[in-house]
Amino acid sequence: MAPSAGVHAPQRIPLAFWVFHGRFHGAYRKYAELHLGDERLAGRVVHAVFLNLLQGWTRLMEEASPAASAWAHLKETVDDVLMAQGRDSAMAETAVFRRVARAVLEDARDEFAAMESSVGLYPAIARLPARQFDVMVLHYVLDCSTAKTASILGISEATVRSHRFHARNRIARELGLEPDTEHHED
């Protein structure tokens, strides 16, 4: 039986989409929850992002780095929701955000404890360039491995390690601490 006029036959969802969804959904959801501060809203936002990705699936797969393009779309969507609600990211208010701060300065724990409130560690982290910020959040807050972080952002593992190294040093310099002199593995 053929569909009636004006009724579209259901389109098959490509298997590659489901693989992509399975690979990134969890991290996208955690990222959205971290910034939106609302589990249900984060779920709706991530669902909408994946629907948009599915609608433009063919174009997305033609991108040089589909993962990087999808990540950018997620971030833009979360930012749009925050802007529409007239508020900033909820990340600084979450207890999870403190993990970034501790991890960034793990080699300077005493100085960190004394400086955390007076110097402004959170603003220093928030001022990181976008890619360094993303790496720090994915790795230290969302517990993504270097490989998973690289996969989500569509960059190499070496680039993730480099961004992490430079972010830690940038924050240390802003806080008047000694920069790290060597790269640390996971």
Secondary structure, DSSP 4 states (H G I P E B T S, - for coil): -PPPTT-PPPPPPPHHHHHHHHHHHHHHHHHHHHHH--HHHHHHHHHHHHHHHHHTHHHHHHSS-HHHHHHHHHHHHHHHHHHHTT---SGGGSTTHHHHHHHHTGGGHHHHHHHIIIIIHHHHHHTS-HHHHHHHIIIIIS---HHHHHHHHTS-HHHHHHHHHHHHHHHHHHTTPPPP-S----
